[in-house]
Amino acid sequence: MHIVTTMPGNTEGAPQRSYTFRAEHPPLVGALVYRWDFDTAQAQTTTPQIEHAFEHVGWYRVRVTVTQGQAVLGSGSLLVNIRMDPPVLPMVAIPAGTFLRGSLRGEYLEQPVVRVRITTPLLMSAYEITQTQWEQVMGTSPSYHRGASLPVESITWMDAVDFCNRLSIRQGLQPCYRINGDTVECDWTATGYRLPTEAEWEYAARAGTTTDVYTGDIEQPLAECTPTDTIDPRLDRIAWYCNNSGYEPQPVGRKEPNAWGLYDMIGNVAELVWDWSDGSSYTAGDTLDPRGPRTGLQRRFRGGSFLDGARQCRAAARQYATFPTRGKFYVGLRLVRRAQ
């Protein structure tokens, strides 16, 4: 026996909104009684369907027991997530096109520099996902640095794909990810939210430019936050990094965006992407919608953070990766979805 509902995705809902719950089971003969338990309220019906509204946000276990006389014929349960209405993310258009991926001014992992084509127009969140937005979908924020308008961080890669699916469901979009334990597959044709690939991220970060960052080349592109480093004027305009952040993340959207309207692509918190990391540099022939290695132990993140120096805060920089089940207090996310 199982329970189906009119809640989006059969598990996601908003408080003080009525949803239909229905017990589905094989045909049964005779008079039946359905005993419903919604954690904070109980009810009894003689038909398999009932309406219920949850008053407050939170997780609830919905249970139903079917009886006939004194005999229990079966039971089922469903865990539901009641949250405020999902956030509306400001999105900007990322056109299909080509760009030069990588750099000769950085690490070997950024080479060879080749022209890559992104064939699908995208919508990308203009800002990094904030703690408020994360809490609207997930209920709580794991962030180490607390603040409603600060970017969410300390999330795992698995948390991020779960967030994408939940937000997609709440907005009536087709989820991109199929999650089975620690295995995740992506449906690239789905309409819902997902993490950008490394190539999509760099393409969006560059916004048509070929320099270290979209304001130009950095004076010390290999600087590593040493006491002798000075604030780079091209980075200072667009990024919170170690020389101007006070070693803390800052509210999103307070620096200059790139030509496509994307804020904090460089600095503030680094951003999770889809690709596995196998420790190798780029494959020269992988030039059409690259999606990285098929397997690996760690997932990439990009963009540098409030802790990083100029070396990590270049559009081409790709030094880092993280295990999918481990969060870092300087790594967050932004989302993309198909534009058509």
Residue pairs with C-beta under 8 A, 6 or more apart in sequence:
1 23
1 24
1 25
1 64
1 66
1 74
1 75
1 76
2 23
2 24
2 76
2 78
3 21
3 22
3 23
3 24
3 62
3 64
3 76
3 77
3 78
4 10
4 21
4 22
4 24
5 13
5 19
5 20
5 21
5 22
5 62
5 78
5 80
6 19
6 20
7 13
7 19
7 80
8 169
8 170
8 172
9 166
9 169
9 170
9 175
10 78
11 78
11 79
11 80
11 81
11 169
12 80
12 81
12 83
12 166
12 169
12 170
13 19
13 54
13 80
13 81
13 82
13 83
14 82
14 83
14 84
14 85
15 53
15 54
15 55
15 56
15 57
15 82
15 83
15 84
16 53
16 54
16 55
17 53
18 51
18 52
18 53
19 51
19 52
19 53
20 49
20 50
20 51
21 36
21 49
21 50
21 51
21 52
21 62
21 64
21 78
22 48
22 49
22 50
23 34
23 48
23 49
23 64
23 66
23 76
24 48
25 48
25 66
25 73
25 74
25 76
28 66
28 68
28 73
30 68
31 46
31 68
32 46
32 48
32 66
32 67
32 68
32 73
33 44
33 45
33 46
33 66
33 67
33 68
34 44
34 45
34 46
34 47
34 48
34 50
34 64
34 65
34 66
35 42
35 43
35 44
35 64
35 65
35 66
35 67
36 42
36 43
36 44
36 45
36 50
36 52
36 62
36 63
36 64
37 61
37 62
37 63
37 64
37 65
38 52
38 54
38 60
38 62
39 60
39 61
39 62
40 54
40 55
40 60
41 52
43 50
43 52
52 62
54 60
54 80
54 82
56 82
57 82
57 83
57 84
57 139
58 82
58 139
59 79
59 80
59 81
59 82
59 139
60 79
60 80
60 82
61 77
61 78
61 79
61 80
62 77
62 78
62 79
62 80
63 75
63 76
63 77
64 75
64 76
64 77
65 72
65 74
65 75
66 72
66 73
66 74
66 75
67 73
81 139
81 166
83 136
83 137
83 138
83 139
83 170
84 136
85 136
85 170
86 136
86 137
86 167
86 170
86 171
87 132
87 133
87 136
87 137
87 167
89 125
89 126
89 129
89 133
89 335
90 125
90 126
90 127
91 123
91 124
91 125
91 126
91 337
92 123
92 124
92 126
92 260
92 261
92 262
93 121
93 122
93 123
93 260
93 339
94 118
94 121
94 122
94 123
94 124
94 200
94 203
94 204
94 260
94 336
94 339
95 121
96 117
96 118
96 119
96 120
96 121
97 117
97 118
97 203
98 115
98 116
98 117
98 118
99 115
99 116
99 118
99 202
99 203
99 206
99 208
99 210
100 113
100 114
100 115
100 116
100 210
101 113
101 114
101 115
101 116
101 199
101 202
101 203
101 282
101 290
101 316
102 110
102 111
102 112
102 113
102 114
102 282
102 316
103 110
103 111
103 113
103 212
103 314
103 315
103 316
103 317
104 111
104 113
105 212
105 217
105 221
105 222
105 314
105 316
106 221
106 222
106 311
106 314
106 316
106 317
107 317
107 318
107 319
108 281
109 280
109 281
109 282
109 318
109 319
110 281
110 282
110 316
110 317
110 318
111 281
111 282
112 281
112 282
112 284
114 282
114 284
114 287
115 287
116 199
116 203
116 286
116 287
116 288
116 290
117 287
117 288
117 289
118 199
118 200
118 203
118 289
119 288
119 289
120 188
120 289
120 338
120 339
121 338
121 339
121 340
122 196
122 200
122 204
122 336
122 337
122 338
122 339
123 336
123 337
123 338
123 339
124 196
124 204
124 260
124 262
124 334
124 335
124 336
125 334
125 335
125 336
126 253
126 257
126 261
126 262
126 263
127 151
127 252
127 253
127 263
127 264
127 334
128 151
128 152
128 252
128 263
128 264
128 268
128 269
128 271
128 332
128 333
128 334
129 151
129 152
129 163
129 332
129 333
129 334
129 335
130 148
130 149
130 150
130 151
130 152
130 252
131 141
131 143
131 146
131 147
131 148
131 149
131 150
131 151
131 152
132 148
132 149
133 152
134 141
134 143
134 152
134 155
134 163
135 141
137 163
137 166
137 167
137 170
138 159
138 162
138 163
138 166
141 152
142 152
142 154
142 155
142 159
142 327
143 150
143 152
143 153
143 154
143 329
144 153
144 154
144 329
145 153
145 248
145 249
145 329
147 249
147 251
149 251
149 252
150 249
150 250
150 251
150 252
151 249
151 252
151 264
151 268
151 269
151 332
152 332
152 333
153 249
153 269
153 327
153 328
153 329
153 330
153 331
153 332
154 327
154 328
154 329
154 331
155 163
155 272
155 327
155 331
155 332
155 333
156 324
156 325
156 326
156 327
157 272
157 299
157 322
157 323
157 324
157 325
158 179
158 182
158 184
158 324
158 325
159 327
160 195
160 272
160 333
161 177
161 179
161 184
161 194
161 195
162 179
163 333
164 175
164 176
164 177
164 192
164 193
164 194
164 195
164 335
165 175
165 176
165 177
165 179
165 192
165 193
167 192
167 193
167 335
168 174
168 175
168 176
168 190
168 191
168 192
168 193
168 337
169 175
169 192
171 192
173 190
173 191
173 192
173 193
173 337
174 187
174 190
174 191
174 192
175 187
175 190
175 192
176 186
176 187
176 188
176 190
176 192
176 193
176 194
176 337
177 184
177 185
177 186
177 187
177 194
178 184
178 185
178 186
178 187
182 324
182 325
184 324
186 194
186 274
189 338
190 338
191 337
191 338
192 337
193 335
193 336
193 337
194 274
194 335
194 336
194 337
195 272
195 273
195 274
195 333
195 335
195 336
196 204
196 273
196 274
196 334
196 335
196 336
197 273
197 274
197 275
197 289
197 290
197 291
197 292
198 273
198 274
198 275
198 290
198 292
198 300
198 302
198 318
199 289
199 290
199 291
200 273
200 336
201 271
201 273
201 302
201 303
202 302
202 315
202 316
204 260
204 262
204 265
205 214
205 258
205 262
205 265
205 266
205 302
205 303
205 315
206 214
206 258
206 315
207 214
207 258
207 259
207 260
207 262
208 259
208 260
209 258
209 259
209 315
211 217
211 315
212 218
212 221
212 234
212 310
212 314
212 315
212 316
213 234
213 235
213 238
213 239
213 266
213 313
213 314
213 315
214 238
214 258
214 259
214 265
214 315
215 234
215 235
215 237
215 238
215 256
216 234
217 234
218 232
218 234
218 235
218 310
218 313
218 314
219 232
219 233
219 234
220 229
220 230
220 232
220 310
221 310
221 311
221 314
222 310
222 311
223 229
223 232
223 309
223 310
223 311
224 309
224 311
225 242
225 243
225 307
225 308
225 309
226 309
229 242
229 243
229 309
229 310
230 243
231 243
231 244
232 243
232 310
235 241
235 243
235 266
235 267
235 310
235 313
236 243
236 244
237 255
237 256
238 255
238 256
238 257
238 258
238 265
238 266
238 267
239 255
239 264
239 266
239 267
239 268
239 304
239 313
240 249
240 250
240 255
240 264
240 267
240 268
240 306
241 266
241 267
241 304
241 305
241 306
241 308
241 309
241 310
241 313
242 306
242 307
242 308
242 309
243 309
245 267
245 268
245 306
245 307
246 306
247 306
247 307
248 306
249 268
249 269
249 305
249 306
249 330
250 268
250 306
252 263
252 264
252 268
253 263
253 264
254 263
255 263
255 264
255 267
255 268
257 263
258 265
264 303
265 271
265 303
265 315
266 303
266 304
266 313
266 314
266 315
267 303
267 304
267 305
267 306
267 308
267 313
268 305
268 306
269 303
269 305
269 306
269 330
269 331
269 332
270 301
270 302
270 303
270 304
270 305
270 308
270 312
270 320
270 328
270 330
270 331
270 332
271 301
271 302
271 303
271 331
271 332
271 333
271 334
272 299
272 300
272 301
272 322
272 331
272 332
272 333
273 299
273 300
273 301
273 302
274 291
274 292
274 299
275 291
275 292
275 293
275 299
275 300
276 292
276 293
276 294
276 295
276 296
276 297
276 298
276 299
276 300
277 292
277 293
277 296
277 297
277 298
277 299
277 300
277 321
278 293
278 295
278 296
280 293
282 290
292 300
296 321
297 323
298 321
298 322
298 323
298 324
299 321
299 322
299 323
299 324
300 318
300 320
300 321
301 320
301 321
301 322
301 331
302 317
302 318
302 320
303 313
303 317
304 312
304 313
304 314
304 317
305 312
305 330
305 331
306 330
307 330
308 330
311 317
311 319
312 319
312 320
322 328
322 331
